[in-house]
Amino acid sequence: MARLARPKPNPESLSVGALLTALVALGQISTSIYIPSLPFLVDALDTTAAGVNLTLSMFLFGFALCQLVYGPLSDRFGRRPVLVVGVGLYVLASFACVFATSIDMLIAGRLVQGLTACSGPVLGRAIVRDIYGPTRSARVLAMIGVALAISPAVAPIIGGYLQLWFGWRANFVFLGLVGVAILAAVTALLAETNPYRDPRALDAGRLIDAARSLVTDRRYWGYTLPVGLVFAGLMAFTAGSPFVFIDGLGMSPERFGMLSVFNVLGFVVGSLAAVRLTQRFGIDRLLLAGVGLSLAGGGVMAAIAATGHVSIVAVIAPMMVFAVGLGIVLPNGIAGALAPFPKVAGTASAVLGFVQMTVAAGVAAAVGRFAPTSPLPMALAIALTSAAAVAAFIGLVWRSRSATPHPHPGDPPPSARSER
């Protein structure tokens, strides 16, 4: 007698919430776990700091590119089957990086890893939108952000000790095992959440219509660009800080990994503020505060770096302020961008992720081209991307508030909230 399929947990259960957090965190873990190893890859693979930073920027580029594939696929076939394939390929790509013998092979492996890792965040965000709807998504994403803050705090510490004990290849063994665990959890816990599976979602005409509805929506860009630009500031720090602290200030990789705790503390404060204050003040007001804090942190860091002063405090203290803003911007910006698009939430999430990671890849590559032990290029990149985020949000969203009254603070206008 055939065994009956075991029922899946409630989509709003704690176990599914933990899985969604892990899915959204997959990109961050894949980015931050090997950061303490970056300076050591220069000698290990006989390359330069710019070459090593290409392993980060190409990962981000691959991560950006394939989101445009996973989103429409999930609108057509459902979130769960696409997620199973994406995470399964991520496991293979992670173990392939273990065997790289040159910087070109590692760059190629990281590109493929990025192409597959993006299935977790893009579909995880879409699943949150499926389960919780437009009004609850910002709060849920902020709660996930609080838990998510654990990954960029713990991953560099783990990576620092893996580098110390086993060398850089151990980081990719760890990522492969994380992928295996996530794949098992998806199979066991996740039911299909997409109620709008569209047989024509992959039709060229339908894709063009969906893309047009996104790219012509000023408010969509007003939320998407701040997410991408502020995240790019974080990637500027990720690309530049190991060389500043390990090569410039002589820190050990495990001690450098521990510095991530300070940034994560700032991110947690911002995420908790988003959880508690978004419903009270609305998405728009919180987002304006978030981009303002990020600009304040980046501006102070750049001003100090311009004087030639280099110290841990001079970089980490303003970076914590930036991270508070980041913790506010990400959940509110994502929720604001996805809210008007329930029937193409996968595509909307994919385009947002593409913009976010493409901008981040360009900024990370640019930082790697300059003096690696100086904090100035990194700090200028953080300040400039934050300033651009402020300008984008004010120009595309904030100024339109008085012209189009909203029924709730930060909600899209009634015409935008209709299902497209």
MARGULO-86797 format. One record per residue (C-alpha): residue number from 1; x, y, z; residue in three letters. Coordinates in Angstrom, 1 decimal. Layout:
! residues N
- NUM;X;Y;Z;ala
...
//
This chain:
! residues 420
- 1;0.0;0.0;0.0;met
- 2;1.4;3.4;-1.0;ala
- 3;2.3;5.7;1.9;arg
- 4;0.3;8.9;2.2;leu
- 5;2.3;12.1;1.6;ala
- 6;3.2;13.8;4.9;arg
- 7;1.3;17.1;5.1;pro
- 8;3.5;20.2;5.0;lys
- 9;3.6;22.6;8.0;pro
- 10;1.4;25.7;8.0;asn
- 11;3.1;28.4;5.8;pro
- 12;3.1;30.8;8.7;glu
- 13;4.7;28.3;11.1;ser
- 14;8.0;28.9;12.8;leu
- 15;9.7;26.1;10.8;ser
- 16;8.7;27.6;7.5;val
- 17;9.7;31.1;8.8;gly
- 18;13.2;29.8;9.7;ala
- 19;13.5;28.2;6.2;leu
- 20;12.5;31.5;4.5;leu
- 21;15.1;33.3;6.6;thr
- 22;17.7;30.8;5.4;ala
- 23;16.7;31.2;1.8;leu
- 24;16.9;35.0;1.9;val
- 25;20.2;34.6;3.8;ala
- 26;21.8;32.3;1.2;leu
- 27;23.2;35.2;-0.8;gly
- 28;24.7;36.9;2.2;gln
- 29;26.2;33.7;3.5;ile
- 30;27.7;33.0;0.1;ser
- 31;29.1;36.5;0.0;thr
- 32;30.5;36.9;3.5;ser
- 33;31.8;33.5;4.5;ile
- 34;35.0;33.8;2.5;tyr
- 35;35.7;37.5;3.0;ile
- 36;38.5;36.9;5.6;pro
- 37;40.2;34.7;2.9;ser
- 38;40.3;37.4;0.2;leu
- 39;43.8;38.8;1.0;pro
- 40;45.2;35.2;1.2;phe
- 41;43.8;34.3;-2.2;leu
- 42;46.3;36.8;-3.7;val
- 43;49.2;34.5;-2.9;asp
- 44;47.4;31.2;-3.0;ala
- 45;46.2;31.7;-6.6;leu
- 46;49.1;34.0;-7.7;asp
- 47;46.9;37.0;-8.6;thr
- 48;46.1;40.6;-7.5;thr
- 49;43.7;42.2;-5.2;ala
- 50;41.6;43.4;-8.2;ala
- 51;41.6;39.8;-9.5;gly
- 52;40.4;38.5;-6.1;val
- 53;37.6;41.1;-5.9;asn
- 54;36.4;39.8;-9.3;leu
- 55;35.4;36.6;-7.4;thr
- 56;33.0;38.8;-5.5;leu
- 57;31.7;41.0;-8.3;ser
- 58;31.2;38.1;-10.7;met
- 59;29.2;36.3;-8.0;phe
- 60;27.1;39.4;-7.6;leu
- 61;26.7;39.7;-11.4;phe
- 62;25.6;36.1;-11.7;gly
- 63;23.3;36.5;-8.7;phe
- 64;21.7;39.6;-10.5;ala
- 65;21.4;38.0;-13.9;leu
- 66;19.6;34.8;-13.0;cys
- 67;17.0;36.4;-10.8;gln
- 68;15.4;37.5;-14.1;leu
- 69;15.0;33.8;-14.9;val
- 70;13.9;32.4;-11.6;tyr
- 71;11.2;35.0;-11.0;gly
- 72;9.2;34.3;-14.3;pro
- 73;9.8;30.6;-14.0;leu
- 74;8.3;30.6;-10.5;ser
- 75;5.3;32.6;-11.8;asp
- 76;4.8;29.8;-14.4;arg
- 77;5.7;26.6;-12.6;phe
- 78;5.4;27.6;-8.9;gly
- 79;7.9;28.6;-6.3;arg
- 80;8.7;25.1;-4.9;arg
- 81;9.9;23.2;-8.0;pro
- 82;12.0;26.1;-9.2;val
- 83;13.6;26.5;-5.8;leu
- 84;14.5;22.8;-5.6;val
- 85;16.3;23.0;-8.9;val
- 86;18.1;26.2;-8.0;gly
- 87;19.3;25.1;-4.6;val
- 88;20.4;21.7;-6.0;gly
- 89;22.6;23.4;-8.7;leu
- 90;23.9;25.8;-6.0;tyr
- 91;25.2;22.7;-4.1;val
- 92;27.1;21.5;-7.2;leu
- 93;28.6;24.9;-7.9;ala
- 94;29.8;25.3;-4.3;ser
- 95;31.7;22.0;-4.4;phe
- 96;33.1;22.9;-7.8;ala
- 97;34.7;26.0;-6.3;cys
- 98;36.6;23.8;-3.8;val
- 99;38.7;22.4;-6.7;phe
- 100;39.6;25.6;-8.4;ala
- 101;43.4;25.8;-9.1;thr
- 102;43.6;29.3;-10.6;ser
- 103;41.9;32.6;-10.1;ile
- 104;40.1;32.2;-13.5;asp
- 105;38.6;28.9;-12.4;met
- 106;37.5;30.4;-9.1;leu
- 107;35.9;33.4;-10.8;ile
- 108;34.0;31.0;-13.1;ala
- 109;32.9;28.9;-10.2;gly
- 110;31.7;32.0;-8.3;arg
- 111;29.8;33.2;-11.3;leu
- 112;28.0;29.8;-11.5;val
- 113;27.5;29.9;-7.7;gln
- 114;25.9;33.3;-8.1;gly
- 115;23.7;32.2;-10.9;leu
- 116;22.2;29.5;-8.6;thr
- 117;22.4;31.1;-5.2;ala
- 118;19.9;33.8;-6.2;cys
- 119;17.1;31.3;-6.3;ser
- 120;16.9;31.5;-2.5;gly
- 121;16.4;35.2;-2.0;pro
- 122;14.3;36.0;-5.0;val
- 123;11.9;33.1;-4.4;leu
- 124;12.0;33.6;-0.6;gly
- 125;10.8;37.2;-1.0;arg
- 126;8.1;36.1;-3.4;ala
- 127;7.0;33.4;-1.0;ile
- 128;6.7;36.0;1.8;val
- 129;4.6;38.1;-0.5;arg
- 130;2.4;35.1;-1.4;asp
- 131;1.8;34.1;2.3;ile
- 132;1.5;37.5;4.0;tyr
- 133;0.1;39.8;1.3;gly
- 134;1.1;43.4;0.7;pro
- 135;0.2;44.9;4.1;thr
- 136;2.0;42.4;6.3;arg
- 137;5.1;41.8;4.1;ser
- 138;7.1;44.8;5.3;ala
- 139;6.8;43.7;9.0;arg
- 140;7.5;40.1;8.2;val
- 141;10.5;41.0;6.0;leu
- 142;11.8;43.2;8.8;ala
- 143;11.4;40.3;11.3;met
- 144;13.3;38.1;8.9;ile
- 145;15.9;40.8;8.7;gly
- 146;16.5;40.7;12.4;val
- 147;17.1;36.9;12.2;ala
- 148;19.0;37.4;9.0;leu
- 149;21.4;39.6;10.7;ala
- 150;22.9;36.5;12.3;ile
- 151;24.3;35.3;9.0;ser
- 152;26.6;38.3;8.2;pro
- 153;27.7;38.3;11.9;ala
- 154;28.5;34.6;12.2;val
- 155;29.6;33.8;8.6;ala
- 156;32.8;35.9;8.6;pro
- 157;33.8;34.6;12.0;ile
- 158;33.3;31.0;10.8;ile
- 159;35.2;31.9;7.6;gly
- 160;38.0;33.4;9.6;gly
- 161;38.6;30.3;11.6;tyr
- 162;38.1;28.0;8.5;leu
- 163;40.9;30.1;6.8;gln
- 164;43.1;29.8;9.9;leu
- 165;42.6;26.0;10.4;trp
- 166;42.0;24.6;6.9;phe
- 167;42.6;27.3;4.3;gly
- 168;40.3;29.0;1.9;trp
- 169;38.8;25.9;0.2;arg
- 170;37.1;25.0;3.5;ala
- 171;34.7;28.0;3.0;asn
- 172;33.2;26.4;-0.1;phe
- 173;32.9;23.0;1.5;val
- 174;30.9;24.8;4.2;phe
- 175;28.7;26.5;1.6;leu
- 176;28.0;23.2;-0.1;gly
- 177;26.9;21.6;3.1;leu
- 178;24.6;24.6;3.9;val
- 179;23.1;24.1;0.5;gly
- 180;22.4;20.4;1.2;val
- 181;20.7;21.3;4.5;ala
- 182;18.5;24.0;2.8;ile
- 183;17.6;21.6;0.0;leu
- 184;16.5;19.0;2.5;ala
- 185;14.4;21.6;4.4;ala
- 186;12.7;22.8;1.2;val
- 187;11.7;19.3;0.3;thr
- 188;10.4;18.5;3.7;ala
- 189;8.7;21.7;4.8;leu
- 190;7.7;23.9;1.9;leu
- 191;4.3;23.6;0.2;ala
- 192;3.6;25.5;-3.0;glu
- 193;2.5;29.1;-2.2;thr
- 194;1.9;30.7;-5.6;asn
- 195;-1.9;30.9;-6.1;pro
- 196;-1.6;32.6;-9.5;tyr
- 197;0.5;30.2;-11.6;arg
- 198;0.2;31.4;-15.1;asp
- 199;0.7;29.1;-18.1;pro
- 200;1.6;32.1;-20.2;arg
- 201;4.0;33.6;-17.7;ala
- 202;7.0;32.7;-20.0;leu
- 203;5.4;33.9;-23.2;asp
- 204;7.5;36.7;-24.7;ala
- 205;4.5;39.1;-24.8;gly
- 206;3.5;38.4;-21.2;arg
- 207;7.1;38.9;-20.0;leu
- 208;7.3;42.2;-21.9;ile
- 209;4.0;43.3;-20.4;asp
- 210;5.1;42.4;-16.9;ala
- 211;8.4;44.2;-17.4;ala
- 212;6.7;47.2;-18.9;arg
- 213;4.4;47.5;-15.9;ser
- 214;7.5;47.5;-13.6;leu
- 215;9.9;49.7;-15.5;val
- 216;7.3;52.4;-16.2;thr
- 217;6.2;52.6;-12.6;asp
- 218;8.0;55.6;-10.9;arg
- 219;7.2;54.4;-7.4;arg
- 220;8.6;50.9;-8.2;tyr
- 221;11.9;52.5;-9.1;trp
- 222;11.6;54.9;-6.1;gly
- 223;11.7;51.9;-3.8;tyr
- 224;14.0;49.6;-5.8;thr
- 225;16.8;52.0;-6.4;leu
- 226;17.4;52.9;-2.7;pro
- 227;17.5;49.1;-1.9;val
- 228;20.1;48.6;-4.7;gly
- 229;22.2;51.6;-3.9;leu
- 230;22.4;51.2;-0.1;val
- 231;23.1;47.5;-0.6;phe
- 232;25.9;48.5;-3.0;ala
- 233;27.4;50.6;-0.2;gly
- 234;27.5;47.4;2.0;leu
- 235;29.2;45.6;-0.9;met
- 236;31.8;48.4;-1.1;ala
- 237;32.6;47.7;2.5;phe
- 238;32.7;44.0;1.9;thr
- 239;35.2;44.4;-1.0;ala
- 240;37.4;46.9;0.6;gly
- 241;37.5;46.2;4.4;ser
- 242;39.5;42.9;4.4;pro
- 243;42.4;44.6;2.6;phe
- 244;42.2;47.7;4.8;val
- 245;42.1;45.7;8.1;phe
- 246;44.2;42.6;7.3;ile
- 247;46.8;44.0;4.9;asp
- 248;46.7;47.6;6.0;gly
- 249;46.3;47.3;9.8;leu
- 250;47.8;43.8;10.2;gly
- 251;44.7;42.1;11.7;met
- 252;44.4;38.3;11.7;ser
- 253;41.6;36.8;9.7;pro
- 254;39.7;35.5;12.7;glu
- 255;39.9;38.9;14.4;arg
- 256;38.7;40.6;11.3;phe
- 257;35.8;38.3;11.1;gly
- 258;34.7;39.3;14.5;met
- 259;34.4;43.0;13.4;leu
- 260;31.3;42.0;11.5;ser
- 261;29.5;41.8;14.9;val
- 262;29.4;45.7;15.0;phe
- 263;27.9;46.0;11.6;asn
- 264;25.3;43.4;12.4;val
- 265;24.5;45.2;15.7;leu
- 266;23.6;48.3;13.6;gly
- 267;21.6;46.2;11.1;phe
- 268;19.6;44.6;14.0;val
- 269;18.8;48.0;15.5;val
- 270;17.6;49.2;12.1;gly
- 271;15.5;46.0;11.5;ser
- 272;14.0;46.2;15.0;leu
- 273;13.1;49.8;14.3;ala
- 274;11.4;48.7;11.1;ala
- 275;9.4;46.0;12.9;val
- 276;8.2;48.3;15.6;arg
- 277;7.7;51.6;13.6;leu
- 278;6.6;50.8;10.1;thr
- 279;2.9;50.3;10.9;gln
- 280;3.0;53.5;13.0;arg
- 281;4.8;55.8;10.6;phe
- 282;4.4;54.0;7.3;gly
- 283;6.9;52.7;4.7;ile
- 284;7.8;56.0;3.2;asp
- 285;8.7;57.9;6.4;arg
- 286;10.8;54.9;7.6;leu
- 287;12.5;54.6;4.3;leu
- 288;13.4;58.3;4.3;leu
- 289;14.9;57.9;7.7;ala
- 290;16.9;54.8;6.6;gly
- 291;18.5;56.4;3.6;val
- 292;19.3;59.5;5.7;gly
- 293;21.1;57.4;8.3;leu
- 294;23.0;55.5;5.6;ser
- 295;24.2;58.8;4.1;leu
- 296;25.2;60.2;7.5;ala
- 297;27.3;57.1;8.2;gly
- 298;28.9;57.0;4.8;gly
- 299;29.6;60.8;4.8;gly
- 300;31.3;60.7;8.1;val
- 301;33.5;57.7;7.1;met
- 302;34.5;59.5;3.9;ala
- 303;35.3;62.7;5.7;ala
- 304;37.5;60.9;8.2;ile
- 305;39.2;58.9;5.5;ala
- 306;40.0;62.0;3.5;ala
- 307;42.1;63.3;6.4;thr
- 308;44.4;60.3;6.1;gly
- 309;43.4;58.9;9.5;his
- 310;43.1;55.1;9.4;val
- 311;41.9;53.1;12.5;ser
- 312;39.3;50.5;13.3;ile
- 313;37.0;53.0;15.1;val
- 314;37.2;55.5;12.3;ala
- 315;35.8;52.9;9.9;val
- 316;33.6;50.7;12.1;ile
- 317;31.7;53.5;14.1;ala
- 318;30.3;55.3;11.0;pro
- 319;29.7;51.9;9.3;met
- 320;27.4;51.0;12.2;met
- 321;25.3;54.1;11.6;val
- 322;25.2;53.1;7.9;phe
- 323;24.1;49.6;8.9;ala
- 324;21.2;51.0;11.0;val
- 325;19.9;52.7;7.9;gly
- 326;20.4;49.6;5.8;leu
- 327;18.3;47.6;8.3;gly
- 328;15.5;50.1;7.8;ile
- 329;15.8;50.5;4.0;val
- 330;15.8;46.8;2.9;leu
- 331;12.5;45.5;4.3;pro
- 332;10.6;48.7;3.6;asn
- 333;12.0;49.2;0.2;gly
- 334;11.3;45.6;-0.8;ile
- 335;7.8;45.7;0.6;ala
- 336;7.0;49.0;-1.1;gly
- 337;8.3;47.7;-4.5;ala
- 338;6.4;44.4;-4.4;leu
- 339;3.1;45.6;-2.9;ala
- 340;1.4;46.7;-6.2;pro
- 341;2.2;43.5;-8.1;phe
- 342;0.6;40.4;-6.6;pro
- 343;0.2;38.5;-9.9;lys
- 344;3.8;39.0;-11.0;val
- 345;5.4;39.1;-7.5;ala
- 346;8.2;36.7;-8.7;gly
- 347;9.0;38.9;-11.7;thr
- 348;8.9;42.1;-9.5;ala
- 349;11.2;40.5;-7.0;ser
- 350;13.5;39.3;-9.7;ala
- 351;13.8;42.8;-11.3;val
- 352;14.5;44.3;-7.9;leu
- 353;17.1;41.7;-7.2;gly
- 354;18.7;42.2;-10.6;phe
- 355;19.0;46.0;-10.0;val
- 356;20.3;45.4;-6.5;gln
- 357;23.0;43.0;-7.4;met
- 358;24.1;44.6;-10.7;thr
- 359;24.7;47.9;-8.9;val
- 360;26.5;46.1;-6.1;ala
- 361;28.7;44.2;-8.5;ala
- 362;29.8;47.3;-10.3;gly
- 363;30.6;49.1;-7.1;val
- 364;32.5;46.2;-5.6;ala
- 365;34.6;45.9;-8.8;ala
- 366;35.3;49.6;-8.8;ala
- 367;36.5;49.6;-5.2;val
- 368;38.9;46.7;-6.0;gly
- 369;40.6;48.8;-8.7;arg
- 370;41.9;51.4;-6.2;phe
- 371;44.5;51.3;-3.5;ala
- 372;43.4;48.2;-1.5;pro
- 373;44.8;49.2;1.9;thr
- 374;43.3;52.8;1.9;ser
- 375;39.8;53.2;3.3;pro
- 376;39.1;56.2;1.1;leu
- 377;37.8;54.5;-2.1;pro
- 378;35.6;52.3;0.0;met
- 379;34.3;55.2;2.1;ala
- 380;33.6;57.4;-1.0;leu
- 381;31.7;54.6;-2.6;ala
- 382;29.5;54.2;0.5;ile
- 383;28.8;57.9;0.7;ala
- 384;28.1;58.3;-3.0;leu
- 385;25.7;55.3;-3.2;thr
- 386;23.9;56.5;-0.1;ser
- 387;23.5;60.0;-1.5;ala
- 388;22.1;58.6;-4.8;ala
- 389;19.6;56.5;-2.7;ala
- 390;18.4;59.6;-1.0;val
- 391;18.0;61.5;-4.3;ala
- 392;16.2;58.5;-5.9;ala
- 393;13.7;58.1;-3.1;phe
- 394;12.9;61.8;-2.7;ile
- 395;12.6;62.4;-6.5;gly
- 396;10.5;59.3;-7.3;leu
- 397;8.4;58.7;-4.2;val
- 398;8.5;61.4;-1.6;trp
- 399;7.7;64.3;-3.8;arg
- 400;4.7;62.5;-5.2;ser
- 401;3.1;61.9;-1.8;arg
- 402;1.4;65.4;-1.7;ser
- 403;0.1;65.0;-5.3;ala
- 404;-1.4;61.5;-4.7;thr
- 405;-3.0;61.0;-1.2;pro
- 406;-2.7;57.5;0.2;his
- 407;-5.2;55.7;2.4;pro
- 408;-2.4;54.5;4.7;his
- 409;1.1;56.1;5.3;pro
- 410;3.5;54.5;2.8;gly
- 411;0.9;52.4;1.0;asp
- 412;0.7;52.7;-2.8;pro
- 413;-2.2;54.6;-4.3;pro
- 414;-5.4;52.7;-5.0;pro
- 415;-4.7;52.6;-8.8;ser
- 416;-1.3;51.0;-8.2;ala
- 417;-2.7;48.5;-5.7;arg
- 418;-5.1;46.9;-8.2;ser
- 419;-3.9;43.6;-9.5;glu
- 420;-2.0;44.0;-12.7;arg
//
